[in-house]
Amino acid sequence: MLLKDKIVLVSGIGPGLGQHLALQAAREGAHIAICARTASKLDLVEAEVARLGLASRVLKMPVDVRDAAQCRRFIDAAVAAFGRVDVLINSAYTTGAYALAEEADMDDWRRTMDVNLFGAMNMIQAAAPVMKRQGGGSIVNVNTKVTRLPYPTMGGYAVSKAALRMATAQLAKELGGYKIRVNSVFPGWMWGPTVELGLAARAEAEGRTLAEIRAEIAQAIPLGDIPEDSDCAKAVIALASDYFTAVTGACLDLSGGEYLPL
């Protein structure tokens, strides 16, 4: 097991990647602390851990990552329950409103930045002192392919995540001496409830089938299909684990090869 007896914290538990991150950590032997703004989403993960018969203990807490005090309470609760924090995965995000950058509402961009950049930083600033005291830890920030391949109307989301990419590099440099690794992952299309629902609506609007839309997108992906969000979660968990102790400041693409850096 990659994370046997580790304490793994995951923010942004929702349908799709967030839930898979928590469940995959549990499958790999970790005890998990999970947070989201909606308590019912946390209940679903706890119930699934029980249904699967996993030995993982679960701490759950509603948290708005925009509120630094709530983030500190979450970290404190995890330490009180488990005694340490080995891994922090920042998965909470918002896409913000879809609008062309030249016409976008800057207040919406600020709200998007509050979640995607400052929310992640609130969690990291709360967890880093704990990791320092215990002699190390692993932080993974979930980013997006959109920072590498700009997409019209998603400027606020892309800019906020681009800022998170730089923050990740800065933190990797500053925290490396404390044996705290800080890395990023960059998912692209991920097949799961959110994408399936969105593409189904698109297919209906265009008078096409969902399979046709999926196949069209897959043409640009060297691996030949949209990656499953559960497979992306496995890659994140591997990066967070001790198998990657030599890696910090990395940008790991999870787009099936759609983005191939030179």
FENLIN-V236100 format. One record per pair of residues at least 6 apart in sequence whose C-alpha atoms are under 8 Angstrom apart, sorted by sequence separation. I is the first residue (numbers start at 1). J is the second residue. D is the distance in Angstrom with one decimal. If there is no record, write none. Layout:
# FENLIN-V236100
i={I,I}
j={J,J}
d={D,D}
This chain:
# FENLIN-V236100
i={12,13,25,26,36,64,65,78,79,131,175,189,203,218,219,238,253,11,25,35,49,63,64,78,175,203,218,10,34,63,146,150,172,217,218,13,172,200,217,22,172,200,203,215,10,63,97,147,171,172,199,214,10,22,46,96,146,147,214,61,96,169,144,147,168,169,199,96,124,147,168,199,96,168,8,43,95,144,42,94,143,42,59,93,165,235,42,13,94,120,143,3,8,10,12,13,14,23,39,59,93,94,143,232,6,7,8,9,10,11,12,13,22,26,39,92,93,141,4,5,6,7,8,9,10,11,12,32,34,38,92,3,4,5,6,7,8,9,10,11,12,23,31,32,33,34,35,36,37,1,2,3,4,5,7,15,19,23,29,30,31,32,33,34,35,36,37,1,2,3,14,27,29,31,32,33,34,35,36,37,65,92,141,1,13,26,33,35,36,92,227,13,26,27,226,227,26,90,226,225,224,90,223,221,222,223,191,221,222,88,190,191,192,221,222,189,190,191,192,221,189,190,191,220,35,88,190,116,139,141,143,144,145,85,136,137,138,139,140,141,142,143,144,145,146,190,113,117,135,136,137,138,139,140,141,142,143,144,145,112,113,116,117,120,135,136,137,138,139,140,141,142,143,144,33,85,86,112,116,135,136,140,142,187,84,85,117,132,84,109,113,117,132,66,75,108,109,112,116,132,66,90,131,65,72,84,86,87,88,89,90,91,68,71,72,75,86,87,88,89,90,91,109,185,66,67,71,75,85,86,87,88,89,90,100,101,66,87,89,99,100,101,65,68,72,99,100,101,65,67,68,71,72,98,99,100,101,36,66,98,99,183,65,97,65,95,97,96,95,96,95,94,181,183,183,184,186,190,181,182,183,184,185,186,187,188,189,181,182,183,184,185,186,187,188,181,182,183,184,185,186,187,188,185,186,188,176,18,18,7,9,172,173,7,8,172,7,8,9,10,11,12,13,6,7,8,9,10,11,12,13,6,7,8,9,10,11,12,169,6,8,10,11,12,168,140,140,140,139,138,138,145,145,149,148,145,87,17,16,15,16,15,16,15,20,21,24,20,24,17,21,25,16,17,20,21,24,16,17,21,17,21,2,3,2,3,2,2}
j={18,19,31,32,42,70,71,84,85,137,181,195,209,224,225,244,259,18,32,42,56,70,71,85,182,210,225,18,42,71,154,158,180,225,226,22,181,209,226,32,182,210,213,225,21,74,108,158,182,183,210,225,22,34,58,108,158,159,226,74,109,182,158,161,182,183,213,111,139,162,183,214,112,184,25,60,112,161,60,112,161,61,78,112,184,254,62,34,115,141,164,25,30,32,34,35,36,45,61,81,115,116,165,254,29,30,31,32,33,34,35,36,45,49,62,115,116,164,28,29,30,31,32,33,34,35,36,56,58,62,116,28,29,30,31,32,33,34,35,36,37,48,56,57,58,59,60,61,62,27,28,29,30,31,33,41,45,49,55,56,57,58,59,60,61,62,63,28,29,30,41,54,56,58,59,60,61,62,63,64,92,119,168,29,41,54,61,63,64,120,255,42,55,56,255,256,56,120,256,256,256,123,256,255,256,257,226,256,257,124,226,227,228,257,258,226,227,228,229,258,227,228,229,258,74,127,229,157,180,182,184,185,186,127,178,179,180,181,182,183,184,185,186,187,188,232,156,160,178,179,180,181,182,183,184,185,186,187,188,156,157,160,161,164,179,180,181,182,183,184,185,186,187,188,78,130,131,157,161,180,181,185,187,232,130,131,163,178,131,156,160,164,179,114,123,156,157,160,164,180,115,139,180,115,122,134,136,137,138,139,140,141,119,122,123,126,137,138,139,140,141,142,160,236,118,119,123,127,137,138,139,140,141,142,152,153,119,140,142,152,153,154,119,122,126,153,154,155,120,122,123,126,127,153,154,155,156,92,122,154,155,239,122,154,123,154,156,156,156,157,157,157,245,247,248,249,251,255,247,248,249,250,251,252,253,254,255,248,249,250,251,252,253,254,255,249,250,251,252,253,254,255,256,254,255,258,248,91,92,82,85,248,249,84,85,249,85,86,87,88,89,90,91,85,86,87,88,89,90,91,92,86,87,88,89,90,91,92,249,87,89,91,92,93,249,236,239,240,240,240,241,253,255,259,259,259,240,192,192,192,193,193,194,194,229,230,233,230,234,229,233,237,229,230,233,234,237,230,232,236,233,237,238,241,241,242,242,243}
d={5.8,5.3,7.7,6.7,7.0,6.7,6.0,7.3,6.6,5.4,7.1,7.7,5.5,5.4,7.6,7.4,7.4,7.4,7.3,6.8,7.3,5.9,7.6,7.2,7.9,5.5,4.5,7.4,6.9,6.8,7.8,7.2,7.6,7.8,5.8,7.8,6.1,7.8,7.5,6.8,4.9,5.5,6.6,7.3,7.3,7.4,6.8,5.0,6.5,7.3,6.6,7.8,6.4,7.2,6.4,6.4,5.6,7.1,7.4,6.8,7.0,7.5,7.6,6.6,6.2,7.7,7.0,7.5,7.9,5.6,6.4,7.8,5.4,6.9,7.0,7.9,6.8,6.9,6.2,6.1,5.9,7.6,7.1,8.0,7.0,7.8,8.0,6.8,6.6,7.5,7.4,6.8,6.3,7.5,7.9,6.2,7.3,7.0,7.2,7.8,5.9,6.7,7.2,6.3,7.2,5.7,6.2,5.7,6.4,5.9,6.2,5.3,7.4,7.3,5.4,7.2,5.2,7.8,6.2,5.8,4.7,5.1,4.9,4.7,5.0,5.0,4.9,6.9,7.5,6.2,7.0,5.2,4.0,5.0,6.2,5.9,6.3,5.8,6.6,6.1,7.7,7.8,4.6,6.3,5.8,6.3,5.8,7.1,5.1,7.9,5.4,5.2,5.3,6.4,7.6,7.7,6.4,6.8,7.4,6.0,4.9,5.1,4.5,4.9,5.0,5.2,5.1,4.7,7.2,5.2,5.9,6.8,6.6,6.2,6.3,5.7,6.5,5.4,5.3,5.3,7.6,7.8,7.4,5.9,6.5,6.9,7.9,5.6,6.8,7.6,7.0,6.6,7.8,8.0,7.9,6.3,5.5,5.9,7.1,7.6,7.8,7.7,5.4,7.5,6.3,6.6,5.9,5.8,5.3,7.8,5.9,5.9,6.5,5.8,6.3,5.9,5.2,4.6,5.8,4.6,6.8,5.4,5.6,6.1,7.8,7.7,5.0,7.9,7.4,7.7,6.3,7.3,5.2,7.2,5.8,6.6,5.6,6.0,5.8,6.3,5.9,5.6,4.3,5.6,7.4,7.7,7.8,6.0,6.4,4.4,4.6,4.8,4.7,4.9,4.8,5.2,4.8,5.1,4.8,6.7,7.8,6.0,6.7,8.0,6.5,4.7,6.3,6.1,6.3,5.5,6.5,6.5,6.9,6.2,6.3,6.8,7.0,6.5,6.3,7.9,7.8,7.2,7.7,7.2,7.0,6.4,6.6,5.9,7.7,4.9,5.0,5.2,7.9,5.8,7.8,7.6,7.5,6.7,7.2,7.5,5.6,7.8,7.0,6.5,7.9,7.3,7.5,5.9,6.4,5.8,6.3,6.7,7.7,6.3,7.2,6.4,4.8,4.7,4.8,4.8,4.9,5.3,7.8,7.0,6.7,7.5,5.5,6.2,7.2,6.3,5.7,6.4,6.0,6.0,6.3,6.6,4.8,7.9,7.4,7.7,4.4,7.9,4.6,5.2,5.2,4.2,7.3,5.6,7.1,7.5,7.4,6.7,7.9,4.8,6.6,7.0,7.5,7.6,7.3,5.6,7.5,8.0,6.8,7.7,7.1,7.3,7.8,6.7,7.5,6.3,5.1,7.3,7.6,7.8,5.5,7.2,6.9,7.9,7.1,5.3,4.8,6.1,5.6,6.0,6.1,6.4,6.4,4.9,5.7,5.0,4.9,4.6,4.6,4.4,4.4,7.4,7.8,6.5,6.2,5.8,5.5,5.2,7.9,6.7,7.2,7.7,7.7,6.2,7.9,7.0,7.3,6.0,7.5,6.7,6.6,5.1,5.3,6.0,6.0,6.0,6.5,7.1,7.5,7.9,5.1,4.6,4.8,4.8,5.3,4.9,7.2,6.0,6.4,6.0,6.1,6.2,5.3,3.6,5.1,7.6,7.7,6.8,5.4,6.8,6.5,7.4,7.8,6.4,6.8,5.8,7.6,7.5,7.1,7.5,7.5,7.4,6.6,7.9,5.5,7.9,6.1,6.5,6.9,7.2,7.3,7.7,7.0,5.6,6.6,5.4,5.0,6.5,6.2,6.7,5.9,7.4,7.2,7.7,7.6,7.6,6.3,7.1,7.1,6.3,6.1,7.9,7.4,7.6}
